[in-house]
Amino acid sequence: MNRILKWVAWVVVVLLLLLAAGVWGLQRWVGTDDFRARVAKEASQALGVNVKLARVDATVWPLPGVSLGGIEIQTRPALTLEELAVRPAWSGLLQGRIELATVLVRQATLPQASIDSLITLLQKKKQLKKNPRGTEVENDSNDQYIPQRTVLDQVTWVSAKGNSITLHADARLSPQGLPDDVTVQILKGQLQGAKARLQRQGNDWTVAMEVGGGTVKGSAQLQPAPQPGAEFSLKGTLETRAVEVAALTSSAQPVLSGRLDADTTFTGRTASVGALADVLQTQSKFTVHKAVLHGIDLARAIKTVGLSRGGETALDTLAGQVHTQGRAAQLTNLVASSGALSASGNVALAPSRALTGRVTVELGGAVGVPLVVGGTLDAPEVTLTRGALIGAAIGTVVMPGVGTGAGASMGDKVGSGLSKLFGR
């Protein structure tokens, strides 16, 4: 019996030595310049753009995996990743299949312009793989390549305008690629310090975010596409409480500051996740407490007959409704008040960040003065309409002081009536 045990022990030792030698040989081979060049070449052919690679490492314990280091995808500008590590699932390996358990991306810089360029290249390659009838030659399922967990460690995203944010994220996905549990923390840039968590229950998600000293909580419901390529729908509600508005903007000089309370509903229907931002519609009722309008002094705008540039307006409250469709926004039923000053009106925000609209401002109970809102979100302007400007001039001559506002109001009404009469 002892002899058999010794024989078994020697067999186990020999097998372990052979395994260790095999692992050592594999790691040595994977780390060679020849293997690294082959991996870079295959990656370049798959992406349709040159890829540089500094190193390749393989691990076996505690989990098998491959790590690529010093990656540079030479789009313009380049996409860079200090490390990309991939670990397959043991369950899949035991069944002879490759299933991704974890994907780790560390210290990457991802410019949006480069991402768009890479997506365009991949779409062109996909078109080339189609036969004359327009169907793809290969139609294998890619569900096995959806990682169960994705970790982004100090990943920096750069917008098309050059603004950047650095974040840490941990996402656990379902086999269908739907997010089950996602946590995100903004380390640098816009929304620095913000934390968010998304948790799934069936086709519903709960959302919880800490940002700008306040909270955003809500829920979202997904109606999956009935078949591949068909549209899916997303809808939900959000409750925003005591969030500093200035913390939500990317501008160094925010147009508005104050504490925001809002109730929002949103809905969208599309066949592509990438197009969701362009089709999403939202409806919000909001109130900003202790609001300050930066770049506009409404009181001075009245006194200078609408020729206002710069300054700021402190308000006790600012309330209204916001409707967005894609990247455009419409602010309606705006009501603002602060001591003797009150204002109301409507303002539209174009995707180009251009402002258009009209507000009526009353100061000290005087007749409301109509102002045209223009400029951009970064540099807003207010001026009198042509009719109001003429009326203000006449009113000032007839009755200085009070006559300015009354004349502006009357002139605006006359100008508006003439425009409707002559179709202008």
C-alpha positions as CSV (number, residue, x, y, z in Angstrom):
1,M,0.0,0.0,0.0
2,N,2.8,2.4,0.9
3,R,4.5,1.5,-2.4
4,I,1.4,2.5,-4.3
5,L,1.1,5.7,-2.4
6,K,4.7,6.6,-3.2
7,W,4.2,5.7,-6.8
8,V,1.1,8.0,-7.0
9,A,3.0,10.8,-5.2
10,W,5.9,10.5,-7.7
11,V,3.4,10.7,-10.6
12,V,1.8,13.8,-9.2
13,V,5.2,15.4,-8.6
14,V,6.2,14.6,-12.2
15,L,3.0,16.0,-13.6
16,L,3.3,19.2,-11.5
17,L,6.9,19.6,-12.7
18,L,5.8,19.1,-16.3
19,L,2.9,21.6,-15.8
20,A,5.3,24.1,-14.3
21,A,7.7,23.7,-17.1
22,G,4.9,24.1,-19.6
23,V,3.7,27.3,-17.9
24,W,7.2,28.6,-17.8
25,G,7.7,27.8,-21.5
26,L,4.4,29.4,-22.4
27,Q,5.2,32.6,-20.5
28,R,8.6,32.8,-22.1
29,W,7.1,32.3,-25.6
30,V,4.3,34.7,-25.1
31,G,6.8,37.4,-23.9
32,T,9.0,37.1,-27.0
33,D,9.2,40.0,-29.6
34,D,8.0,37.6,-32.3
35,F,4.8,36.7,-30.5
36,R,4.2,40.3,-29.6
37,A,4.6,41.4,-33.2
38,R,2.2,38.7,-34.3
39,V,-0.5,39.8,-31.8
40,A,0.0,43.5,-33.0
41,K,-0.4,42.4,-36.6
42,E,-3.6,40.4,-35.9
43,A,-5.1,43.3,-33.9
44,S,-4.2,45.8,-36.7
45,Q,-6.0,43.6,-39.3
46,A,-9.0,43.2,-37.1
47,L,-9.4,46.9,-36.4
48,G,-8.3,48.2,-39.8
49,V,-5.8,50.6,-38.2
50,N,-2.2,50.1,-37.1
51,V,-1.8,48.9,-33.5
52,K,1.4,49.2,-31.5
53,L,2.0,46.8,-28.5
54,A,4.8,47.1,-25.9
55,R,4.3,43.7,-24.1
56,V,2.3,40.6,-23.8
57,D,2.0,38.6,-20.5
58,A,0.3,35.3,-19.7
59,T,-0.9,34.1,-16.2
60,V,-2.2,30.8,-15.1
61,W,-2.8,31.2,-11.3
62,P,-5.1,32.1,-9.6
63,L,-6.9,32.5,-12.9
64,P,-5.7,32.0,-16.5
65,G,-5.5,35.2,-18.5
66,V,-3.7,37.4,-21.0
67,S,-2.5,40.9,-20.4
68,L,-1.5,43.4,-23.2
69,G,0.5,46.4,-22.1
70,G,1.5,49.7,-23.8
71,I,-1.3,49.6,-26.4
72,E,-1.5,52.4,-28.9
73,I,-4.2,52.3,-31.6
74,Q,-3.0,54.8,-34.1
75,T,-6.2,56.6,-34.9
76,R,-6.1,60.5,-35.0
77,P,-5.6,61.2,-32.2
78,A,-4.4,57.9,-30.8
79,L,-6.2,55.6,-28.4
80,T,-3.8,54.5,-25.6
81,L,-4.2,51.8,-23.0
82,E,-1.5,51.1,-20.4
83,E,-3.0,47.7,-19.8
84,L,-5.8,45.5,-21.2
85,A,-6.2,42.2,-19.3
86,V,-8.6,39.5,-20.3
87,R,-9.5,36.4,-18.1
88,P,-11.7,33.6,-19.4
89,A,-14.3,31.8,-17.2
90,W,-13.2,28.4,-15.8
91,S,-16.6,26.9,-16.5
92,G,-16.3,27.6,-20.2
93,L,-12.7,26.3,-20.4
94,L,-13.8,23.0,-18.8
95,Q,-16.4,22.7,-21.6
96,G,-14.0,23.6,-24.3
97,R,-15.4,27.1,-24.9
98,I,-14.0,30.5,-24.4
99,E,-16.2,32.7,-22.2
100,L,-14.9,36.0,-20.9
101,A,-15.1,36.4,-17.1
102,T,-13.3,39.7,-16.6
103,V,-12.0,42.5,-18.8
104,L,-9.7,45.1,-17.2
105,V,-8.8,48.4,-18.8
106,R,-6.2,50.4,-16.8
107,Q,-4.9,54.0,-17.4
108,A,-6.5,54.5,-20.8
109,T,-7.0,57.7,-22.8
110,L,-10.0,57.5,-25.1
111,P,-10.7,60.6,-27.3
112,Q,-14.3,60.6,-28.6
113,A,-13.0,61.6,-32.1
114,S,-10.8,58.5,-32.1
115,I,-13.7,56.3,-30.9
116,D,-15.9,57.6,-33.8
117,S,-13.1,57.0,-36.3
118,L,-12.6,53.4,-35.1
119,I,-16.4,52.7,-35.2
120,T,-16.5,54.0,-38.8
121,L,-13.6,51.7,-39.8
122,L,-15.2,48.6,-38.2
123,Q,-18.5,49.4,-39.9
124,K,-16.7,49.5,-43.3
125,K,-15.0,46.2,-42.6
126,K,-18.4,44.7,-41.7
127,Q,-19.9,45.9,-45.0
128,L,-17.0,44.2,-46.9
129,K,-17.8,40.9,-45.2
130,K,-21.3,40.8,-46.6
131,N,-22.1,38.8,-49.7
132,P,-23.9,40.3,-52.8
133,R,-27.3,39.6,-51.2
134,G,-26.5,41.8,-48.2
135,T,-26.3,39.1,-45.6
136,E,-23.2,38.4,-43.5
137,V,-21.1,35.4,-44.4
138,E,-20.5,34.6,-40.8
139,N,-23.4,34.8,-38.3
140,D,-22.0,33.3,-35.2
141,S,-23.3,34.4,-31.8
142,N,-21.0,36.7,-30.0
143,D,-22.7,36.3,-26.6
144,Q,-19.8,34.2,-25.3
145,Y,-17.5,37.2,-25.8
146,I,-19.6,39.5,-23.6
147,P,-17.5,39.8,-20.4
148,Q,-19.3,38.9,-17.1
149,R,-17.4,41.8,-15.5
150,T,-15.7,44.9,-16.9
151,V,-13.4,47.1,-14.8
152,L,-12.3,50.6,-15.9
153,D,-9.4,51.8,-13.7
154,Q,-8.4,55.5,-14.2
155,V,-9.8,55.7,-17.7
156,T,-9.9,59.2,-19.3
157,W,-12.6,60.1,-21.9
158,V,-12.0,63.2,-24.0
159,S,-15.0,64.9,-25.6
160,A,-15.0,66.3,-29.1
161,K,-14.5,69.8,-27.6
162,G,-11.5,68.7,-25.6
163,N,-13.1,68.4,-22.2
164,S,-12.0,65.3,-20.3
165,I,-13.1,63.2,-17.3
166,T,-11.3,60.4,-15.6
167,L,-13.3,57.7,-14.0
168,H,-13.3,54.3,-12.2
169,A,-16.1,51.9,-13.1
170,D,-17.1,48.4,-12.3
171,A,-19.8,46.8,-14.4
172,R,-21.3,43.3,-14.1
173,L,-23.3,42.2,-17.1
174,S,-25.8,39.6,-17.9
175,P,-25.1,37.0,-20.6
176,Q,-27.2,39.2,-23.0
177,G,-24.9,42.2,-22.2
178,L,-27.4,44.0,-20.0
179,P,-26.0,45.8,-17.0
180,D,-26.8,44.0,-13.8
181,D,-24.8,46.1,-11.3
182,V,-22.7,49.1,-12.3
183,T,-20.8,51.5,-10.1
184,V,-19.1,54.7,-11.4
185,Q,-16.9,57.3,-9.7
186,I,-15.6,60.4,-11.4
187,L,-12.0,61.0,-10.3
188,K,-11.1,64.2,-12.3
189,G,-12.8,66.7,-14.6
190,Q,-16.5,67.6,-14.9
191,L,-18.6,66.1,-12.1
192,Q,-15.5,65.3,-10.1
193,G,-16.4,63.4,-7.0
194,A,-19.7,62.2,-8.3
195,K,-20.7,58.6,-7.6
196,A,-23.4,56.6,-9.3
197,R,-24.9,53.1,-9.1
198,L,-27.2,51.2,-11.4
199,Q,-28.8,48.0,-10.3
200,R,-31.1,45.7,-12.3
201,Q,-34.2,43.7,-11.4
202,G,-35.6,42.0,-14.5
203,N,-36.2,44.7,-17.1
204,D,-36.1,47.5,-14.5
205,W,-33.2,49.4,-13.1
206,T,-32.8,51.6,-10.0
207,V,-30.5,54.7,-10.3
208,A,-28.8,56.4,-7.4
209,M,-26.3,59.2,-7.8
210,E,-24.5,61.6,-5.5
211,V,-23.4,64.8,-7.4
212,G,-23.0,68.5,-6.7
213,G,-23.8,68.1,-3.0
214,G,-27.2,66.6,-3.7
215,T,-28.8,63.4,-5.0
216,V,-30.5,62.0,-8.1
217,K,-32.6,58.9,-7.6
218,G,-35.0,57.2,-10.0
219,S,-35.9,54.1,-12.0
220,A,-35.8,53.0,-15.6
221,Q,-37.7,50.4,-17.6
222,L,-36.4,48.7,-20.7
223,Q,-38.7,47.1,-23.4
224,P,-36.3,44.8,-25.3
225,A,-36.4,44.7,-29.1
226,P,-38.7,41.9,-30.3
227,Q,-36.1,40.7,-32.8
228,P,-32.5,41.6,-33.8
229,G,-32.3,45.0,-35.5
230,A,-35.7,46.1,-34.3
231,E,-36.3,49.1,-32.0
232,F,-36.2,48.9,-28.2
233,S,-37.7,51.4,-25.8
234,L,-36.5,53.0,-22.6
235,K,-38.5,55.1,-20.1
236,G,-38.2,56.2,-16.5
237,T,-38.3,58.8,-13.9
238,L,-35.7,60.8,-12.0
239,E,-35.9,62.8,-8.8
240,T,-33.2,65.5,-8.3
241,R,-32.8,67.2,-4.9
242,A,-30.4,70.0,-3.8
243,V,-27.9,69.6,-6.6
244,E,-25.6,72.5,-7.3
245,V,-26.4,73.5,-11.0
246,A,-22.9,74.9,-11.6
247,A,-21.4,71.4,-10.8
248,L,-23.4,69.9,-13.8
249,T,-21.9,72.2,-16.4
250,S,-18.6,71.8,-18.2
251,S,-18.0,75.6,-18.7
252,A,-15.4,77.3,-16.5
253,Q,-17.9,80.2,-16.0
254,P,-21.4,78.6,-15.5
255,V,-24.4,80.6,-16.7
256,L,-26.5,79.5,-13.7
257,S,-25.7,78.5,-10.1
258,G,-28.0,77.5,-7.3
259,R,-29.6,74.4,-5.7
260,L,-31.8,72.4,-8.1
261,D,-34.9,70.4,-7.3
262,A,-36.5,68.7,-10.3
263,D,-38.9,65.9,-11.2
264,T,-38.1,64.3,-14.6
265,T,-39.7,61.7,-16.9
266,F,-37.8,60.4,-20.0
267,T,-38.5,58.1,-22.9
268,G,-36.8,57.0,-26.0
269,R,-37.1,54.4,-28.8
270,T,-34.3,53.4,-31.1
271,A,-32.6,50.4,-32.7
272,S,-29.1,51.5,-31.7
273,V,-27.7,52.3,-28.3
274,G,-25.4,54.9,-29.9
275,A,-28.4,56.8,-31.2
276,L,-30.2,56.9,-27.8
277,A,-28.8,60.4,-26.9
278,D,-30.3,61.8,-30.1
279,V,-33.8,60.4,-29.7
280,L,-34.3,60.6,-25.9
281,Q,-37.1,63.0,-24.8
282,T,-37.4,64.4,-21.3
283,Q,-40.0,66.5,-19.5
284,S,-39.0,68.2,-16.2
285,K,-40.5,70.6,-13.7
286,F,-37.8,72.4,-11.8
287,T,-37.0,75.0,-9.1
288,V,-33.6,76.5,-8.5
289,H,-33.2,78.0,-5.0
290,K,-30.9,81.0,-4.4
291,A,-30.2,81.1,-8.1
292,V,-27.7,83.4,-9.7
293,L,-27.7,84.2,-13.5
294,H,-24.1,84.8,-14.6
295,G,-23.5,86.9,-17.6
296,I,-26.8,88.8,-17.5
297,D,-27.8,91.7,-15.3
298,L,-31.6,92.0,-15.8
299,A,-32.0,95.1,-13.7
300,R,-29.2,96.9,-15.7
301,A,-30.8,95.6,-18.9
302,I,-33.9,97.6,-18.2
303,K,-32.0,100.7,-17.2
304,T,-29.8,100.6,-20.3
305,V,-32.7,99.9,-22.6
306,G,-31.6,96.3,-23.2
307,L,-28.0,97.0,-24.0
308,S,-26.7,94.6,-21.4
309,R,-23.4,92.8,-21.5
310,G,-22.1,90.9,-18.5
311,G,-23.0,91.2,-14.9
312,E,-25.2,88.8,-12.9
313,T,-28.7,88.6,-11.4
314,A,-29.4,87.1,-8.0
315,L,-32.8,85.5,-7.7
316,D,-34.6,84.0,-4.7
317,T,-36.2,81.4,-6.9
318,L,-36.2,80.3,-10.5
319,A,-38.8,77.8,-11.7
320,G,-40.2,76.5,-14.9
321,Q,-40.4,73.5,-17.2
322,V,-37.8,71.9,-19.5
323,H,-38.5,69.8,-22.5
324,T,-35.6,68.2,-24.3
325,Q,-35.4,66.2,-27.5
326,G,-32.0,64.9,-28.4
327,R,-29.5,67.7,-27.8
328,A,-32.1,70.5,-28.0
329,A,-33.9,72.0,-25.1
330,Q,-37.0,74.3,-24.6
331,L,-37.5,76.1,-21.4
332,T,-41.1,77.3,-20.9
333,N,-43.2,79.0,-18.2
334,L,-40.1,80.5,-16.7
335,V,-40.8,82.5,-13.5
336,A,-38.1,84.3,-11.5
337,S,-38.3,86.6,-8.5
338,S,-36.0,88.5,-6.3
339,G,-37.2,91.4,-4.2
340,A,-38.5,94.1,-6.5
341,L,-37.4,92.2,-9.6
342,S,-39.6,89.6,-11.3
343,A,-39.3,88.0,-14.8
344,S,-41.1,85.4,-16.9
345,G,-40.7,84.0,-20.4
346,N,-39.5,81.2,-22.7
347,V,-36.0,80.2,-23.9
348,A,-34.8,77.6,-26.4
349,L,-31.4,76.0,-26.4
350,A,-30.2,74.6,-29.8
351,P,-27.7,71.7,-30.2
352,S,-25.1,74.3,-31.1
353,R,-25.7,75.9,-27.6
354,A,-27.3,79.0,-29.2
355,L,-30.0,80.7,-27.2
356,T,-33.2,82.2,-28.5
357,G,-36.2,83.5,-26.5
358,R,-38.1,86.3,-24.9
359,V,-38.4,87.3,-21.3
360,T,-40.4,90.1,-19.7
361,V,-38.8,91.8,-16.7
362,E,-40.6,94.0,-14.1
363,L,-38.6,96.2,-11.7
364,G,-40.3,97.8,-8.7
365,G,-43.8,97.2,-10.0
366,A,-43.2,99.1,-13.2
367,V,-44.6,98.0,-16.5
368,G,-42.8,94.9,-17.8
369,V,-40.0,95.4,-20.3
370,P,-39.7,92.8,-23.0
371,L,-36.2,91.5,-23.7
372,V,-34.9,89.2,-26.4
373,V,-32.5,86.4,-25.2
374,G,-29.6,85.6,-27.6
375,G,-26.0,84.7,-27.7
376,T,-24.8,81.3,-26.6
377,L,-25.0,79.3,-23.4
378,D,-21.4,80.4,-22.7
379,A,-22.0,84.1,-23.5
380,P,-25.7,84.9,-23.1
381,E,-27.1,88.4,-24.2
382,V,-30.4,90.3,-23.7
383,T,-31.6,93.1,-25.9
384,L,-34.9,94.9,-26.6
385,T,-36.9,94.1,-29.7
386,R,-36.8,96.7,-32.4
387,G,-40.4,97.8,-31.6
388,A,-39.7,97.9,-27.9
389,L,-36.5,99.9,-28.5
390,I,-38.4,102.6,-30.5
391,G,-41.2,102.6,-27.9
392,A,-38.6,103.0,-25.1
393,A,-37.0,106.0,-26.8
394,I,-40.4,107.7,-27.3
395,G,-41.5,106.9,-23.8
396,T,-38.3,108.3,-22.3
397,V,-38.8,111.7,-24.2
398,V,-42.5,111.9,-23.2
399,M,-42.1,110.8,-19.6
400,P,-38.5,110.0,-18.4
401,G,-38.2,107.0,-16.0
402,V,-41.6,105.4,-16.0
403,G,-42.2,106.1,-19.7
404,T,-39.2,104.1,-20.7
405,G,-40.7,100.8,-19.5
406,A,-44.2,101.6,-20.7
407,G,-43.0,102.8,-24.1
408,A,-40.9,99.6,-24.5
409,S,-43.9,97.4,-23.6
410,M,-46.2,99.3,-26.0
411,G,-43.6,99.4,-28.8
412,D,-43.1,95.7,-28.6
413,K,-46.9,95.1,-28.8
414,V,-47.2,97.4,-31.8
415,G,-44.2,95.8,-33.5
416,S,-45.6,92.3,-32.9
417,G,-49.0,93.4,-34.3
418,L,-47.4,94.8,-37.4
419,S,-45.3,91.7,-37.9
420,K,-48.4,89.5,-37.9
421,L,-50.3,91.9,-40.1
422,F,-47.6,91.9,-42.8
423,G,-46.5,88.3,-42.3
424,R,-43.0,89.2,-41.0
